[in-house]
Amino acid sequence: MPDRILDTAAFLREAAETDNPLALFRDAIGRGKEHLKTLFEAGEPVSNLVQLRAEIIDLLLRAVWERQVPLDADVALIAVGGYGRGELHPNSDIDLLILLGEGDHDQLSECLGSLLTFFWDIGLEIGHSVRTLQESIEEAERDITVATNLMESRLLSGPLRLFNALRDSTGPDKIWPIERFFQAKWEEQKQRHLKFDGTVSNLEPNIKESPGGLRDIQMIGWVVKRHFRADTLDELVSHGFLTKTEFEDLMEGQELLWRIRFALHLLTGRHEDRILFDYQRTLAEQFGYSDDESGLGVEQFMQHYYQIAIRLNRMNEMLLQLFQEYILLKCHLDEPKPINPRFHSRSGFLEITSEDIFERYPLALLEMFLIMEQHPELYGVRASTIRLARSHRHLIDDKFRADPATRHLFMEILRQPRGIAHELRRMNRYGILARYIPEFSNIVGRMQYDLFHAYTVDEHTLFLIRNLRRFAVPDHRAEFPLCSDIMERLPKHELIYLAALFHDIAKGRGGDHSTLGAEDALKFCRHHDLSEHESLLVSWLVEKHLLMSITAQRKDTSDPDVIRAFAEEVKNPVRLDYLYLLTVADIRSTDPKKWNSWKNSLLRDLYMTTKQALLRGLENLKDRDEVIQNKQAGARHLLKADGISPEDSNAFWLTLSLEYFLHHTWEEIAWQSKMVLTAKKEDLPLVLLRKSSTRGGNEVFIYTTDRDNLFALTTSLLDQLGLNILGARIESTHTGYSLSSYMVLENDGSAIDNPGRREEICATLKEALSKDEIDDITVTRRVPRQMKHFTTPTRIDFVLDGGNQRTIMKLVTDDRPGLLSQVGYAFTACGLRLINAKIATIGAVAEDTFFITDREDRPLDDRSQFKCIEKAIRERLDANSEV
């Protein structure tokens, strides 16, 4: 086969005669790669190419071995691991074992050293070990990975007896008997899957290690080889573990994964197994996907990958369970224990009572998930039953869905006290959920090409239901006590699970997914005999599932008018309870790493404020003056306890705007007032950092003489210090001073608890702000790798907030280091004042809201002001964007 690329006879003849072997071998490797690339682009099956690559390397290694190692040397060159299987991708590691026989090994050390140096000099990525037979046996006994690699070994050159001795000494009758081997490899797989959250749907999957990846196929192969002494996976069919169709699916899946991996190696020029954002668009184009009405080409490509990975993951689950029965239980299953006429348990697994159950009683396709919920002692569904369920999915049709018994059964699954999230996940894995809810099939494996959603839409939906379920489980009460309290008093839990199932079900169908999903949900609920009130509630939750998040993160919730508008939309406390739980669980399941105490506090505060408003009655809401008076009274009480007279506090407050009191709690007002009133002149600029007791972050408080570029300078420094700025409030006094309050967290979402870190932040700010003249500070932190692959056109919108005498500026653009400071410098250049800022980062997109006035504290009303600020922001962002 290498003759397709190299003239084997001519190459070997030239290798034996040449005085410059390095050039010859390097040229052969280079030509081999180019030919493989040409064949790949021409559509050659990748299974042929990985075999051809291995055979080319075999040829080269043998030729080098014969040049370097004496013919009669008692040493063998052995391919192990993937190379031992005869599979090599363009830049895969070439794993070798140099097996030493009896005798004096010192004489071989020099030639073996030269051999390995030559391998590296000609550009081969060699992973090697040099061991005696006894050392190899001992290492394999200690390490299951070594034993696995040796199991897949091939002799390349050297004494056959030495190789056979190795194979005989490391077989299942000598070390790692099949029972121990299977259990160890199964545990190894479980740990590997945990690293990827047990899901195939990470947005930058590892094609080799992720669930549903190549390792899952290799895992099956290892067991087959160890137990059956088989060389190929097709023996699974002859041994009755797979049907012919299932085997073809397995090979089709492996071919796709191999083809993507082969393309990755060619694209990157290195051993790369991760489908990073850096490569996804290029791969999509290479595999023939383009943007159309159904979505982006890259999303279609990745959805195809995820669907194949899901299929392989299901196959892996089924086969491992069959192996467990065959290898660990040795086919000695317990006697069946009756559950009902259709199901019994056998050795801890659910099984149908006869193979024609699904044909005679299709309802059992749903019933098995209800039984799993009701029998937590069961380990799972028996593999043979899984296979039959999958092969009978076609029975779930319109007639099946129209059966009142079926509809009742599905709702019972959602009403159980345990196992709901687990069984919905199982239903999705077996392909049952998408058959029962046809709209769900559109989101199975569907990715969204952004940095906001960490999982595919179906996985995100199932994580959302899991998060909601945790609110109902007493063992998890400490995580979100308020959510657990609310969950306890919800009239019907199944309504929020239905809202979760449908909240993103219309993604990728064009139009507003919230509106389309609400229509689907309403139809589904009515079809399942929910009351009109319940159906409308679920539909409303789906339609408005983003409302609370948008209000909390992008609007000024200290404004009574914002609370009034939100409360009028929600209408009653029950809907607020459902919406709050759905919102918290939704954000946490979008990307768990992006959830933080700040978001928690924003949602909690909006919930509590709105709850009070609804209970009080929308016609009796507190007006601005009443809110301000209440806060001042509370702050005055706290300050008096600290020895500060009402006269002093009132005198200071007269220098502030009334908006100041709307934006801060009375505890914050009292603390800031105390810090200012007790500070000495030599303490200025006053820079303090404390953990906020109510807002879920750290407050950086600055009191200093007012200056035009204070916001820009401060945000530059905070950003350069690696802090995530969540919100800002700037208050200029009538006496020429400024009170600035910034809510910050560390970039990983954690609070600033280390005293040394707090001191560093305060000292850096104080030193910079103490200077009379400060040049613009450029933030030099690098743009994270992932963010470079997403571009968002900058959009700037202005809205007059006449009731508060200010202008609201909304900025949507690429998130980047130094963004806030550049906006601040633009404000300074155009003579504008910042009052408040709400910072919202959605993946790679910044969606920030700024509340601004002119220097006389008036809203902007001149078109030239809008043009000035828009031009200044765009110019600054363009000038500071990374090339």
N, C-alpha and C positions, 0 to 999 in steps of 0.2 A: 504493500500500500504506500509506503514512503516514496516509491518510484514515481508516483503521481507528481511529486514535488522535487525530489532529488534523484539523480541517477545513482542508485545505491552502489553498484559495482564500481563506477568511475570515482565516486567520492571515497570509497574505502581504499582504492588503489592510490589515489592522490594523497590521502591521509598517511599512508604508509611510506610514501616517498618524499613528502615535502619537508623542507627545513624550517618553514614558517607556519606551523600548525595553527597558531592563534588566529591568523587572518583567515585561514581556510574555514575553521569552525565558526568564527563569528559571521562570516559570509553565509554559511549554510543556515545558521540560526535566523539571520535576517531574511534570507530568501524564503525560508520556511514560513515565517510569520506573514510575509507579504502574500504568499500563495494562499495561506489559510484565510487571510482577510478577503482576497479576491473570491475564493470559493464561498465564503460566508455571504458576501454581498450578492453573489449569483444565486443564492437560495439553497446551497448544499445543506442537507440535513445536519444539524449541529451534532447529533450523535455520531455521525461519521467523522466530523472534524475533531472532536475531543479525542477520539480513538487515533486519528491520524497524527495529531500533535504528540500523543504519547509514543507512537511508533517512531516518529522522527527523533524524539529525545532518546528513546531506546538505542537507536542506531548511533547517535553521537556519543552517548555515554559508553557504549561497548567499544567504540573506536578509540576513545580516550583511554579507557581501562587497558586495552591491549597494548597501547603505547607505553603506559606508565607502570603496569604491574607485571611482574614475572609470570610466565605461563604456568609454572609449577607451584605458585604461591598458594598456601592453604588459606585462602580468604575469598569471600564471595561478595558480590555487589547485588543488593536486593532492593527492589522498588517496594515501598510500603505506602499505606494510606490511599488517597485518591489516585496517585500515580500507580500504586500497586494494582488498583482496579482497572488500569489502562485508560483512565480518563484525565485529560489535561486541558484546561482552558489556556488561552494565550499567555497569561502571566501568573498561573497558579504555581504555588511552591512545588518543587520537585523533591519529594521526601525519600531519603535513601538510608538504608542500613548497610554498613560495612561490617560483615560478620567474620570475625577472626576464628580460625581453626586452632589446632594444637600447635605447639612449637614456639620458637622465639619470635615474638612480635616486634622486638626492637628493630629487626632488620627491615620490617615493612613500614615503620613509622615515617621514614624519609620519603619513600615513594608515595605513600598515602597522603602525606602533606602536600607534595607536589601535585598529586591528582586533584585534591580539593581546590588548591590554588588555581589550577588550570580551569576547573569548572567555573569558578567565579570570574576569572579573567575573560572567558568567552561570553560572559553575560547571563549565565544560568543562575536562577534563584534556588540554591540548594539548601535543603534542611537535612542535616545528616546526624547520625550517631554511629560511633565505632564501638562495638561490644563483642565479647566472646559469647559463645553459646550459653554458658552458665549465667553470665551477666544479663543476657537478653531474657532468659527464663525468669530470673529473679525480678527484673524490672517489670515484666509483664504480669507477674503475680501481684506486685504492689499496685500497679496502675492499670485500670481498665482501659484507658485510652491507648496505652502502649500495646496491650493485648489485642485491641481492636485493629490497630494499625498492622500488627504482624499477621492477623487473620487475613488481611487483604494484600499479602506480599506476593511478589513475582521475582523469580531469579533472572537477573540480567546477565551475569557472568560469574564464573567461578565454579567450584565443585558442587555438583548436584546433591551429593550425599550430605554436605554441610547444610544446604537449604532444607533438605528433607528432614534432617535431624531437628532443625528449628521448628518446622511445621508440626512434626510429631510431638515435640516437647511442649508445645504451647496450645495443643488441641484441647477440646472440652473434656476429654477423659483425663487430662493431666492438670490443667489449671482452669479456673473459671468455668465450672460445669454450667450447663445451659440455664439451670434455674437461677444461679447467682448472677450469671452474665445478663440475663433478661431483666432481672430486678434492678441491677446496677445501671443498665442503659436506660431503663424506663425512668428511674429517679433522675438520671442525668438529663433526660429530655424535659422532665417537669421543671427542673431548676433553670434550664435554658429558656423555656417558655416564659417563666416568671420574669426574666429580664426584659421581656417585651410585653409585659402586662397581660400575658396569656392571650393576646389577640394577634391576628394576621394583619390588622388594619393600621399599624403605625404608618404615618405619612412618609417616612423615609425608611422603608423596610429593608432588612438585611436578607437578601435573597437566599442566603445559605442558612442562617441561624434562626430567623424568625419562624414562628409557628406557620406551618404550611410551606416551609422552605425546603431546600434540598436536603438538609439534615434529617427532616422527617422521612424522606424517602430512603436515605441511607440507613436510618434506624431500622426500617423494615428489612432492608437488605442484610444488615449485620445479623439480625435474628435468623433470617433464612439460611445464611451461610453457616452460622454457628450450630444451628439445630439440625438442619437437613443436609449439611455439607453440600449445599447447592451453589452454583456459580452465577446463576442469573435469576432475576425476579420472576421470569415467566413460569418458574416451577411452582409459584404460588397457585397458579391455576390447576396444575396437575395434582397438587396436594389438597385442593378444595378450599383454599382460603380466599380466593378471588374468582369471580366469574370472568369470562373472557372480556365482556364489556368493561368491567371494572379495571381489569389489567390494562386495557387499551386507554381508558381514562387516565390511569396512573402514568403510563408512558407518554401520553399527550401532554400531561402536566409537566413531567420532567423535561420534555423537549422544549416547552416554552421557557421554563426557568433556565435551562441550559442556554437557550438562544439569547435571553436577556443578559445572562452572566457573561457569555462570550462577547456580546456587544459592549458591555460595560468595560471589560478588559481592553478591548480595542480602542474604545473611546478615551479611556483614562491613561492607557499605556502602563498600567500597573495592576496589581492584584487588588481589585475593588469589588466588594460584594454588596455594597449598600446602594440602593436606588435613591441617591440624594436628589434634592431639588435641583442641584447643579446640572444633573444629567437628564431629568425626566422629560423636558420638552424635546431635547435632541433624540432621545430614544423613541418618543411617541412619533416623531416625524419619520424616523428610520423604520419603524414598524408599520407605517402607512396610515397613521391617525391624523386627522386634520379637524380644525374647528368647524362645527356646523350647528344647526338649530338644536341638536341634542346636548350640546356642551362643548367645552374645550377639548381639543384632541388629546392633550396631556391627561385630562380627567378620564377620557374614554380608555386610553391606554392603561392607566393605573387601575381603573375599575376591572378591566380584563384580567390584570395580574391578580387583584384581590380575589376575584371570583375563582380563579384557578387555585390560589393558595387556600381558600376556604374548602374547596373540593378535596385538595390533597390532605388538609388537616382532618377532614371527616374520615378519609380513607385510612389515615394513620391511626385515628382513634379506634375505628372498627377493627383493624388488623391487630392492634396491640391487645385489644380485649380478646380476640380469638386466640392469640398466642398465649395470653394468660390462662385461658381455659385449657389449651392443649399442652402447654409447657409446665405451668405451676400446678394446675389442678389435675393434669394428666388425663383429661377427659372424664375424670371421676366426679361428675357434678352431683350435688345434693338432689334428693328427691324433690320434685316441685311442691311448693306450698301454695295452695289455692288462695287467690285474692278475689276473683269473680269468674264468671263463666268464660271470660275472654283472656284473662291474664293470671299468671302465677309468678312466684319468685323462685329462682333457681340459683343456688350458691350466691345469694345476695343481689342478683340482677333480675330486672323485670323481663318477662318473656311472655309471648302470646301462647295460648294453649294449643293452637294448631295453625299450620301454615296458611290456611285459607280464611283466617279470621278477618283480615282487612277486606277481602273480597265479599264475605258474607255480611260483615258489619263494619262498613267504612268509618263509622263514628269512632271506632277504636283508634283511628289515627290521631284524634285529639285526646281521647280518653286516657291514653298512656301517660300524658303529661300531667293530668290531674292526679292519677294514681301515684306518680313520682312525688308530687307535692304532699300527698296524704300519707306517704310511707317513707319518711326520712331515713329509715334504716336501710333502704335500698342503696347500693353503690352506684347504679346506673341502669341503662337499658342494655340488654344482651345484644351482642353484635349481630346475631342472626335476625333479631327483631328489627334492629336499625336498618339492615339491608332490605328486609321485606317492606318496612315503612317507606323507605325511599323509592322502592320500585313500584309502590302503589300510590304515590303522591298524585297521580293523574285522576284518582277518584275524587279528589277535592275539587269539585267543579261548582257551577252555579246551583245545581240541584242539591249538592251537599251543603252549600252555604245557606240555602233557603230552608233547610230542615230546622224547625223550632228546637228540636233536641240538640242539634249541633250548636245553635246560637246560645242556648242555655248553658251548654257545656263550656263553651269558650269563656263566658262570663264567670262561670264557677272557677275557672283557672285563675282569673284575675281577683277573685274574692277570697282566696285561701290565705290562712294566717302565715304561711311560710312557703318558701321555694318559688315565688312568682318570677323573680328576675332570673333565677337559675334555669327554670323551665322555659321561659321565653327565649333565653339564649340557646337552649337545646333545640327548641322548635326552629330557630333560625339556622342553626348548624345542620339540621336534618332537611332543611328546605321546606318545612311544613308551614312556617309562618307566612312566607311569601305566597304560598298557594292559597292559604285561607284569607289573607288580605292582599289581593293582587297588586294594589298600589305599592305595597312594601317591596315588591321585587325590584322596582326601579331604584331603590336606594341601597340594595345589597351590594356591598363593595364600592359604592359611589364615594369618591373622594372629592374634596373641594380644594382646588389648588391655591392654598393660602397658608399663612402661619397661624391662623386663629383656631382652626379645627384640627385637633391632634389625631382624630380617628375618622374612619369612613362614617357615612351618615347612619348606617344601620348599627354599627358598633357604638357610636355616640348615643343613639336612642336607647340601646340596651344598658349602657352605663348610666344614663339618666334614670331609668327605672330602678336600677340597682341603688343609686343614691337616694331615691325616694323611699325605697324599701328600708334603707338603713335608718331613716327617721322614725320608722315604726317598730324598730327592734330595740328593746330595752338595753341590750349590751352595748349599743352604739350611742346611747343617750348623751354621753359626755361630749361627743363631737359637736353637736348643734342642739343644745338644750331647748332653745326657743322653737326650733323646727320640730323637735320631738313633741313639745307641748301642743303645738298647733296640729300636728298629725293626729294626736290622740283625740282631738275634738272634731276632726273632719267627719261629716255625716257619712260619706261613702268613699273609701280609699280607691275603689276601682275606677272612679271617675278621673282621678288624677293620673292613674296608670294609662287610661285610654288617651288622655290629653298628651301624655308623654309619647305614646306610640305614634300619634298622628302629627306631632308638632312640626316635624321636618319631613314628613312623608312626601311632600310635593316638591322637594328639592330637585332641581334638574329638569323640571317639566315646563319651564318658561313661566313668566308672570310672577306674581307675588306668592311665594310658597305658603305664607301664613294664611292668606285668603283661600287659596286652593285647598290647603290642608283642612281648613275649617269646614269647607263644603264636604270633603270626604268624611270627616269625623261626624258631622251632623247626620249624614246618610247612614253611616255605620251604626251610630247609636240608636237611631230610630229603627233600623232593621233588627237590632238586638233588644228591642222592646224596652228600652229605657224610657222614662217619662219625658214629656216635652221639656220640662224644666231642666232635667238632667242632661238631655241631649244638647240643649242650648248652652248650658254651662260648659260642657266639654268643648263644644264648637268655639265658644268665646275664648276659652283658655288657649286653644290652638291659634286662633286669629291674633290674640293679644300677648302671645308668650314672650315677645321682646319688649313689651311696653314698660315693664317695671325696670328692666335693665337699662333701657335708654334713658328713662326719667332719672334714675339714680346716678348714672355715670356721666350724663351729658347736660343735665339741666340744673338750674340753681334751686335746689330743694329747700333753701332757706327762705325762698320767696313764697309767701302765703298763696299767691295766685297760681304758682306751679302746683302746690299741694291741692288747691281747689280743683284745678283742671284734671289732675290725676284721680282724685277722689270721685269726681263726676263721671269719669270713664269707668271706674271700678264699681261704683254704685252701692255695694253693701259689703259688710265685713266677711261674709262667707266667701265671696268671690276673691276678696283680698287674701284670705288665708290660702286658698288654692293657688293663686297666682304667685304669692311669695314663695311657697315651697317649690313650685315648678321652676321659678327663676333661679333660686339658689342651686337646686340640683342640676339645672341646665348649664349654668356657667361652670360648675365644677366638673361636669362631664364633657365639656367642650375641650378643655385642656386643663387637667388637674394642677399642672405646675403654675398656671397663671392665676389660680385662685389665691387670694390673700386676705389678711385681716381688714384691709382698707375696703375692698369690695364688700366684705361681710358687713362692715359697719355702715356703708352707704345704703345697702338694701335694708338692713335692720332699722336704721333711722327713718327711712322712707316708709317702711311698714308701720312703725310705731306712730309716726306723725299722722299718717293717713288713717290708721285705726282710730285714733283720738278724734279726728275730724269727722269720720263716719258715725261714730258713736254720739258725738255732740250734735250732729246734724249739719248738713251743708249750709243751711240757712243761718246757722249760729257759729260759723267759723270765726276764729279770732282774726281781727284785722291787724295791720302792721303795727299800729300804735300800741295795741294791747300786748302783742308779742314783745315789743321793745320794753315796755314798762315792766312786764313780768321778769324779763331777763335782767334788767337793771336792778330790780328789787332783790333778786336772788344773788347777784354779784355783790351788791352793797352789803348784804348780810354776811357773806363770806369775808369781804374785806374788813368789815368792822371787827370780826373775830380775830383778824390779824393785826389789829391796832391802827387801821387806816380809817380816818374819819369820813363820814358821808360828804362833808364839804370838800375834802381833797379829791375824793373820787369823782364827785359831780363836776368839779372844776376841770379835771382832766378830760372827762367824757364830753364836755362842751367843745373840746377841740376836735372831736371825731364826728364823722358822718353818722346818720341814723342807720345806714346800711351795715355799718360795722357790727351793730348789735343784732341785726338779723342773721348774720353769717356765723356768729360764734355762740357757743353755749354760755350760760352764765358762769360756769366754772372756768371756762377759757377767758372770759372777760375779766373775771376776778384775778386770775393768775397773771395775765398780761398786764393788767393795771397795776398790780402789786409790784411786778418786776420793774415797770417804768417809774413808778412813784418812789421806789426805794433805791433806785440806781443813782450813783454819783456821776458827775460830769466826766470824771476821769475813766469811768467804766465804759463810756461810749467809744465805738459802736458796741452796743449790748448784743451779744450772740449767745443764745441759750438753746439747748436741745433736751427735750424730754419725751418720754413715751406717753402718748395720748391715752387717757383712760377710756375715752368714748369713741374715738375715730379709727382705731385699729392700725395706727402707724406711729411714726415719730414726728413730733412737731419741732421744726426749726424756727425759732422766733428771733427776729432781728429788730432792734430799735436803734435808729441812727438818724443823722441829718438827711433830709430828703435830697435826692439827686435824680436827674433824668433817667439814667441808665441803670438804676438800682436793680430792677427785675432782671435785666439782661445779664448783668455781672453776677448776680447771686445764682441764677440758674446755670450759668456757665461753670461756676465753681462746684455747685452741687453735682452737676452732670460729670464733670471731670473727676470728681471723687467717687464716681461709680454708683451714685444713688439714683433711685427711680422716683421722680417727682410726680406725685399723685394729684396735687392741688395746690393752689397759691391764692393768697388773699393779701392785697396791698392796700394799706390805709395811710393816706397822707394827712397829717394834722394841720390845723390852721396856724400852727406856730413853727412850721418849717421842718418838722420831723416826719419820719415814716415808720409805721409798724408793719412789718412783713411777717406773714405766717405761712410756712411751707410744710405740707404733709409729705413725708418721704419714707421709703423703705429701701433696704438693700436691693440690689438688682435681682437677687434670687427670691424676692418676696418676703424675706424675713425682717424682723424688727432689729433695730440697732441696740444691742444689749451690751456689747463690749465697752468698758469704760475708756480704754485706750482709743478705740475707734471714735467714740463720742468726742473725746478731747481733740483728736486729729481734725474732725470736721469743724468744730467750733474755732480752733486756732487758725485753720486755713481761711475761713470766712473773715474772722476778725482782722487778721493781718492784711488781707486784700482790701477790705472795706475801710481800713484806717487811713489809706493813702488818699491824698487830695486828688491826684490825677491817676486814672487807671485806663490803660488802653483796652480796646476790645479784646476779650479773651476768646481764643478759638479752642473749642473742645477737640482734643486729639484722639479720643477713643475710637477704635476701629469699628466699622460697621460689621455686625455679625455676619458670618458666611451666608446663612440661610436668607437673610433679608435682602441680599444683593440680587436675588433672582425674582423679586417682585417689585413692580413699579406701579405707582398710583399717581395719576395726573393730579396736580395741585388744584384744589378748588377752594375758593374763599367766598363766603356768603355773609351778608350783613342783614340784621333784623333790628328794627327799632323797638326798644323796650321802654315805651313812653311812661308807663306807670312807675318805673324805677329811675327814669331820667338817665338812661344809658343806652349804649348800642351793644348788641350781641354779635360777635364775629365768630363764625364757625369755619374752622380750617381742617381740610382733609388733605393729607399728603403722605408721602413715605415717612415712616418713622426713622429717625436717625439720631446719632449723638449730636447734641448741641442744638436741636430743633427749637426748643423753647427760648434759648438765648438769642438765636437769630431773629425770632419773632419779636423779642423784647427790644433788640437794637432797632428793628424796623419801626416799632412804636415810638421810640425816642426820636428817630429821624423825622417822623411825621408829627411830632408834638402831641402825642396821645398819652393818656394815663390808663394803666391797667388797674382795675378794681378787684377782679376775681378771675380765676382760671379753673376750668374743669378739664382734667387731662385724662383722655381715654385712648388706650392703645389696643387696636384690634388686630392681633397678629403682627403684620409688617406695616399696618396702616395706622397713622395717627389721626384721631378724630377729636380735636381739641376745641374747646369753647372758651372764648375770652369775652369778658364784660368790660367795656372800655368807655371812656369819655374824652372830651378835649381837655385842655389845661384849666378851663373854667368849670369843670365838672358838668359839662352839658353833653347830651348825646350828639353824635355826628349827624349833620344835616346838609353838608355841602358835598356835592359829587366829587369835587377835587380831593376831599379828604379820603374818600373811598379809593379813588384812583392812586393816591399817594401811598397808602398803606399796602394796597394790593401789589403795586409795582415794587415797593421796597422789600416786601416779603419774598416775592418771586425772584428778584435779583439776588438776594442774600442766599436763598435756598439753592439757586442754580450755581452760585459762586462757591458754595461750600459743599456741594454734592461730590461724592467720591467718584472719580473717573474709573 
